[in-house]
Amino acid sequence: MTRLTGRRVLVVEDEALVAMLVEDALLDAGASVVGPAATVSEALSLLRTEKPDVAVLDLNLAGETSTPVADVLVQQGVPFVVATGYGAEGLPPSHAHVPVLAKPYDPDDLTAALGRLCG
């Protein structure tokens, strides 16, 4: 049993293979997956109907930034991790406090980071 057991995790990732690997790692850790969403509009649509406990966001989604999704997560009080190949400097100042996972990352590092956010 892990800290993610029974937790609902929103996955926002536009690379299908990465999204599948993330989903597998989360399921192995006992979480249920919300999504994955490949675009900002898909993620925002999910957030209108779903209430995740925690989330992982790819910073760049097919030419757009996931910042609008991050803003909604903050408003809803949902902690999240940002996954990016660009490092923390790609985050807007309003999200400078958010944990960043540098791509490529190990799935165990992702589940550990999300588990820490779950307490």
N, C-alpha and C positions, 0 to 999 in steps of 0.2 A: 504494500500500500504506500502511495506517495502523497505529497501535498496536493497533487493534481487530481487524485481520485475523486470522481463525482463532480469535478469542476467543469464548467462550460467555457471553452476557449474559442474566441473568435480568431480566425486565421485570415489575414489579408495579404495575399501573395499572388503576383501575376505570372510567375513561372510555374507551369503545371507540374513539372517534376519536383521542384522544391516544395510546392504545396502538398504533393502526395507524400513526400518524405516527412514533412512536418506533421501531417495528419497521422501517419503511421506511428511516429514517436509519441504523439499526444495520446493516441488510443492505447499504446503499450503502457503509458504512465497512468492509465485509468481515467483519463479525461474524456469528455464528449466534445466533438468539434462543431462549432458554428461556422458554416461556410464550407470550404474556403471561398472567399470573395476575391476576384481578380481585378476589380476596378473600384474606384471610390464610390461610384453610384451603387454598385452591388453591396458594398460594405454598409453604406448609409441605409440602404433598404433593409438589410438584415437587422440593423440596430433599431429600426422602427418597430420590429416585431419580436426580436430576441433580446434577452438580457444576459450577456456573457458575464462570467466572474472575472475574467482576465482576457487579454488579447495579445497577439503578436502582429505587428504591422511591418510590411516591407515599405520602406520610405518612398521609393520610386515605383510607380505602377504605370507601365506603358506610357511614359511621357508626362504623367501627372504625379503630384506629390500626395501622400496619404494624410497630410496635415488636417484636412477637413474631418477625416475620420478620428484622428487624435483629439481634435477639439470636442467632438461629440462624446468620446469616451471620457474625457476630463469632466464634461458637464454631467455625465451620468455616474461619475465616481468609479469608473472601471479602470483598474491599473493595467498598464500595457508595457511591452517591450518593443523597441524599434529594431528591425533587422535591416542593415544597410551595408553596402560596400564602400560607402563614402565617409564613414566615421561620424562622430558626434557633431562635427562642424556643419553637417548638412541639416541639422535640426533647427527649427526656428527658436528664438530665445524663449518663447513661451513654453517650450517643451524640453528645455535644456536639462531638466531634472530627471528625465525619463531614461531608464537603462537602455543601453545600446549594445546589440550583438553585431559584431563585424562579420560580414559575409566573406567567404563561406564559414559557417559555424557548424559545430558538432551538435547533433540533435540532443545529446545529453546536456550540453550547455544551455540549450533552449529550455528544456524541461526544468532544469535547475533554476534558471532565472525566473521562469513563470511561477515555479513553486515558491520561491522567496517572496514574490508579490502576493501570494495567497496566504502568507503567514505561516 
